[in-house]
Amino acid sequence: MFIGAKAVAGTVGQVSAVNPATGETLEPAFRGATVDQVDEACRLADAAFDTYRETTPEARATFLEAIAANIMALGDELIERCMAESGLPRPRLEGERGRTVNQLKLFAQVVRDGSYLDLRIDPAMPERQPLPRVDLRLRQVPVGPVAVFGASNFPLAFSVAGGDTASALAAGAPVVAKAHPAHPGTSELVGRAVQKAVADAGLPEGVFSLLFDTGYEVGQALVAHPAIKAVGFTGSRRGGLALMDIAAKRAEPIPVYAEMSSINPVLLFPNALAAKAEETAKAFVGSLTLGAGQFCTNPGLVLAIEGEALDRFVAVAREAIAAQPAATMLTPGIHKAYETAVAELAAHDQVETLARGQSGEHFRGQAGLFLTSAEDFLANPVLQDEIFGAASLIVRCPDLAALRRVVEGLEGQLTAAIHVVEADYADAKALLPLLERKVGRILLNGFGTGVEVAHAMVHGGPFPSTADGRSTSVGSLAIARFLRPVSYQDLPDALLPDALRDSNPLGLPRSVDGRRQG
């Protein structure tokens, strides 16, 4: 573990990574932190906060780029350890490493640009009648130290130096990260890369710490610690709700930005389905089974109007599913949960099993495709439960009105995909306002898998897809989660932060009397 500048071996319990492709237990074993070590990491983060948050844009951007360079410098050692701990293939992990590095570079760009600070100046109007106006200036400041929980399905991009960490550090918030127990070796390597960047930049040691946990105690203590002011989490609904409960019961409640549960409906409109049922079915199965289905944007629900076109779609999809080889899942626990959930769905009275993929050894999951009616789907809320893996449920609707009722009954989602041709535009447009109320990202003629790291990306949605539907965990807007506005009234120039001084020494874009400058 890394507590500030120190490298520390844990002393609590023991956790060993397991290669899910072979079942092999990997060395070395890792031990968890004590509650006192959690306290030390959080106190160091709190002590570092005021110094770190006032670093110049250039210094902070350079720091983020140094983390990216250090991760790349790990070379094959990182990729090979990550392959062993996750069962993921080299090309996938090399791509994920690239995404992780590019996220850090994106936030370096965001910090240099300075627009995220939302600098506003309303100059005093002493002569205004009937009352003079005071001088008001506003900037965004970081909320304080942030706790980041590594995710199981992205051991690099949503982990120790992933999007939550990158956006928090970009905001000026120190990070105390908790490694995911499935890939401790990967986490240690990346943690070293971040720790080295902190030291090389001459930053306070508390800007970053990395802790291990062999149960739940470290995570619980981290969220409960008074120095922590926000939490980033990607995982199960149960885990997210548990952290939200701890955060809400604190003397000072804090936000938990938890990405939790989504089945990402795919809406096949009639004319599009009639025109390209077979083509769409093949693409759907490709998206569903990508990475053994272990993506939070996996297409777990398909809505379509019953008839000949849907029958063609089903015929091609079930054939493609049946041909799918079993795929290695990320952990033994995820594999067990997937197989249990699929068995429960298959046993449901109102669900028909259309196809299962091929079986495999160790922790390989069988893809699954299932069918129900709109009436039965609406009558059985359990059919909305997310199955984390390559399983999807087709809902057969008698007409567009029934399809709309199904959408009305859905929980909040990360994505919805609409498949249309021009003849469907009017029906799709009528449904868009409802989809906007339900999801964070609406796609045309595609599937939610594949989340571009960009300025306009939203990877979030209404509960329970995320804890706070006003936020995103991917893209430059993710920085907003860890900021809050502060207004300064009638302060002399000498007491103002540099970003709000009349001379604008940092050269940042600002709004003066509502007009953008710079």
N, C-alpha and C positions, 0 to 999 in steps of 0.2 A: 504494500500500500504506500501511498505518498501523502504524508500529512505536512503540508507546506513544503519546505525544502528537504525534509527527511524521507528516507526510504525505510519503511517499518514492516516487519513481519507480523501478521496477525497472531492472536493467541486464542481465539474463541472458535470452537468447533473445527470442522474441516469440510472443504468442498473440493471435488476433483472434476475437471471437465471430462466428458465422455464423447468419443468420436461416434456420432450417430450413424455413420456409414458402416462402421465395423463393430460397434459395441465396446471398443477398447477404452479402458480407463486411462486417462492421460496423466503424466507426471509433469510438474510437481503438484502436490496437494497445496491448497491455499487455505488460510485461516482468516476468520473474520475479525473485525475491530471490536474493541470494548466500547461501552457507553462513554467512558472517559476520553477515548480517542476521538469519538464523534464530537464531543464537546470541544476538544482541542482544535480540531479542524474548523469547526464553526467559529470559534473565538478568533482564530487566525484570519479567517475570511472577513469577519467583522472589523478586525484591526486594519486590514488591508483596504477596506472599502473606500474610505474618503480619499486616500492617496490615489488608488487605481482609477476611481471614477473621474478624476480631474486630469488624467493623462491627456496629452494633446491628441487630436485625431490622427496625426501621422504616426505617433508613437504606438497607439493602440492598433492601428492598421498594420504596421510593421510587425507587431507582436503576433497578430493573427496569421500573417503570412509566414512567420517563422514556425509556427505550429504546423502549418501545411507542409513546409519544406522538411521539417523533422520527421513527419509521418512518411513522406516519400523516401527519406533517407533510410528508413527501416528496411526497405527493399523486400526481398523474398522471405525474410524471417517473419515479417508480419503476415504476409499472405499465407505462408505454409502453416503457421500456428492457427490462423483463423480458419483455414480449410479443415484442419484436424478437429477444431472445437465445434464447428458448425455443420460440417458435411457439405458445405456449399462448394461449387466448382471454382477453379481458379479464375476463369473469365468473369464470372459474376462478382467475385471479390475484388478483382482488379478494377472493375467498373465501379464498384461501391467505394473503393479507396479514392478513385478519381472524383466521385461525387462528394465525398467527405472533404477532400482538399479544395474542391471548387466552392463548396459552401463557405469555408473559411475565407477564401479569396473574395467571394461575393460580399461577405460582411466587412471585409477590409475596404472594399469599394464603398459600401454604404457609410462606413465611419468617415472616410475621407470626404465624401460628398456633403455630409452634415445635414441633409434635409430631414433625417429622422428626428432631429432635435426640435423641429417645428418652432423655430425661433420667431417670436412675435414681439413687436414694439409698438406701443400706442403712446406717442410723445405727449407730454403735458400740454394742456391748453389753458394757461392761467387767465386768459382774457375771455374765455367762453362764458356766455350768459345763458341761464341765470346763475349757473354754478361752474366754477373752473373744473377742468379735468386733470386728474393726477397722472403722473408718468407711470405707465405699466409695461413690464417686460416679462416674457414667459419663455421658459425652456423646459425640455423633458430631462428628467434626471433618473438614473437607475433606482430601482426599488430597494436594492440591498442584495446581500448574498443569496444565491440561488442554488437549490438542491436539484441535481439532475440524476434521473434513474436510467441506466442503460437498458435498451430493449433487446429482446431475444432474437427478433427476426432481421435486424440490421446491426451486426456486431461492430460495424464501423460508422455508418452514416447516422444512426440513432443511438449512439453509445457515448463513450468517454469524451470524444472530441467531435460528436455529431452536431446536428442542427440546434438542439437545445443549448449545448455548451457554447457553440459558436455565437449564437444570437445573444446569449447572456453576457459573454465576455465582450462582445461588440458594444453592448449597451453600457458597459462599465461596471458590470456586476461580477464579483468573484464567484467561483463555482466550487461547490463540494459535490463531487460525482460519486454515485454508488454503482460499482460494476455489476453487470448481470452475472449470476453464478454459472451460466452455461459457457461463458468464454472469459475466464479469469486471466489466462495467459495473454490473450489478445489485448485485454484491458490494461494489463501491466505495461505492455510494450507501448501502447498509445499514451498511457499516463506518463511514462518517462519522456516521451516526445513533448508533451505539454509542459511538464516540470522543467525541462531543459530550456524551453522558450521563455518561461517566466524568469529563470536565473539569468539567461543571456541578455534579457531586456532590462535587467536591474529593477524588476518590479518587486513589490512586497511578496514574501513567500506565500501568504495566505490567499493570493489570487486564485490558486488552484490546489485542491486536494482530491485524492481518490481513495475510497474506502471499499472494503470487501465485507460481505455479510453471508453468514451460513444459515440464516433463518429470516426472521422479520424484524429483529430488534434494532439493527442499525438503521434500516429505512424508517422505522417508526420514530426512533430518537432523532433522526435527521429532520423529519418534517415537524416534529414537536419543538425543536430547538428555537429559542427566541431570536437568535441571530439570523435565521433563515427567513427570507421575506417572500419567496415564491418557489414553486416546485414545477419542474418539467418531467413528465412521465409518459411513456408509451407502453401499453400492456393490456391486461385483461380488464373487463368492467369491474370484476370483484376487487382487483388490486387497486384500481383507480378510485373506486368508492371508499375503500378503506383509508387511503391517504387523504381523500377529501374530508372524511369524517374526523381524522386526527387534526387536520388543519383548521376545521371549523370550530373545534372544541378548545383551541388555544386561547389564552387570555387575549392575544392579538391574532384573530383569524387572518389567514393568508390565502392567496389564490393558488390553486393547483391546476396547472394546465395539463390535463390528462387526456390522451387519445386512447379510446377504450374499445368501442364496439361498433361495427358497421357491416352491413351486408350489400351495400352498393347496388341498388336496383338497376337493371337494364330494361328499358322500355322499347319493345319492338312494335313500331306503328304499322298498321295494316299494309299500306302500299310498299313500304320498304321491305317488309317481310315477304310479300308476294314476289318482289323483284329479285331479291337476293337471299333467300332463306338458307341455301346451302353454304354460300360464301360466309354469311354471318355466323352460322353454326360452327364452322371450322375455326373462325377467328375467336369466337367465344370460348371454345374448348382450349385453344392455345393460351388465352388470357387466364382462364380458370386454373389451369395446371402449371402455369409458370411458377418456378420456384416451389413446387409442391403445394401451391395455393397459399403460401404463408406470407401474404401481403394484406395489409389492412384495407386496401382498395380492391380486393378480390371480388369478382362478380358473383355474389352468393345468391342472387335472386333475379329471375327473369320474368317479366310480365308481358303477355301477348294475348291477342284475340284468337280464340279457338277457330279451327278451320283447316283447310287443306295446306295453306302456307305454313302454319305452325306444325302440322304433321311432318312436313318436309324438313323443317328445322330440327325437330326432335329426332327424326330418323338419322340424320347426319351426325347430330351431336352424340346420340347414344352409341353409334358405331365408333366415333372418335374416342369417346371415353373408354369404351371396352378395350380399345387397342393401347391405352395409355399404360406404360410400365409403372410399377410402383416407384415412388420418389422418396428419397431420404428426407425425413423431417428434422427440424433443428435440434430437438432434444427428446429424450425418452418421455418426458412429461408431456410435451406437446403432442407427440405421437399417440400416447395413451388417451389424452383428452379428445383428440380428433376421432379416434376409433370408437370411443364411447359415444360421442355426440352423433356420429354417423349411424351407429347401431340404433340409437334411440329414435332418430328421424326415420330410418327404414321401418322401424316397428310401429310407427304411428298409424292409426287406423285410417286416417284420411290422406295418407301419402303413398304414392306408388313409386317403387324403385325402378327407374328406367335402365340404368346401367351402372356397373362397377368396373373400375380399372383392374389391371392385373395385380396380383398379390406379390409380396416380396418379404425378404428376411429382415432381421434387425429392426430398425425403426423407420421402415418405409411405409408410406401411406398409400392406400388405394383411393383413386379418384371416385367420386360418386355423383350421379345425376338423378334427380327426383322430381316428381310431378304431383301437383295438387290443384284444386279448383279455387277460384277467387272466394267463393262462399266459405269453403273450409279454411282457407288461409285467414280470413277475417274472424272466423269463429274460434281460432286456436292461436292465441298470442305466442305460444311456445315456438311456433313455426318461424317467428321472426328472429329467434336466437342465432347469434353468429356461430358458425362452425369454422374454426381457424384451420383452414386447409382446403384442398381441392374438391369441395362439395358445393353443389348449387341446386336450388329448388326452382322449378318452372311453375308459374301460376297461370293456369288456363282461365282466361276471362271471356264471358259471353259477348261483351261489347266494350266500347270505350268508356261508357259510364261506370261499368264494373271495375275497369282498370283504374279509373280515377278514384273510386272508393278504396281500392287497395292502397293507392298512394296516400290518400288521406289518413289511412290507418297506420302508416309506417312511422317508426321512430326516426329520430334525426340520423342522418347519414353523411359520410364523407363525400360520396359522389353519387351521381345518377347519370346514366348514359341513355341518350335518346337516339334511336335508329330511325331515320326518316329519309324519304325522297321528297321532292318539291310538292307532290300531291298531299303529303302529310303535314305540311307546314302549318296550316290553319289549326289542325287538331293539336299539334305540338305547342303552338303559341298559346292556345287556351290553357294548356297544362303547365306552362312555364312558371306562372306566379305561385302555383302550389309547390312546384319543385324547389323554387327559391326559398320557400318556408321550411323545407325539409332537409336541404343538403348544402354543402359548402362549395361544390364544384359540379357544373353541368357540362357533359361532354356530348359531342355530336359524332355519331357513327363510329364509336370506338369503345374502349373499356378503361376503367379507372386505373388499372395497373400501369405503372410508369408515371412518376410524379416529378415533373420538371422543376429544378431549383431555379426560380426566376422571380422577378419583381412582382408579377401579377398572379402568382400561384397562391391558391388557398388550399391548405391541407388541414381542414378542420370542418366542423359542422355542428348543428344543434345536438344537444344531449340525446343519446349517450355516445354518439360518435366522438365527441369531446366534451369536457367538463364545462367549457365556455365557448359557445358558438361564435363569439365575436373575434376569435383569435385563429391564427394559423401557426403550425409548427414547421412549415417549409416555406422558403422564399424570404425576401428581404423584410416583409411585413412582420415576420416572426419576432423581430427585435422589439416591437411595440408591447409585447407581453411583459417585458421586464423594465418598463419605463412608467413614470408618472409626471404630471405637469406641476411645476412650481412657478408662481408669479411673484415678481419683485416690484414693490410699489414705492416710488420716490427715493430709491437708493441712489446715492451719488455714484458717479462713474468709478471712483476708486474702490467701492465695495461690490460692484457688480462682477459676475463671472465674465471671463474674457469674451465668451460668445455673445454677450449682450451689451458690451461697451460700445460707445458711440463710434470709436475708430474701427471696430470689427477686426481686431488684430489677427484672428484666425481665418478671416476671409470666407466666412460661412454664409450660405443663403439665408435671408431673413425676410420676414413680412413686416412692413412698416405701414401703419394705418390700413392694414388689410391688403396692401399692394406688395407683391413679391419683388424682392431686390436680390440680385446676385444669382 
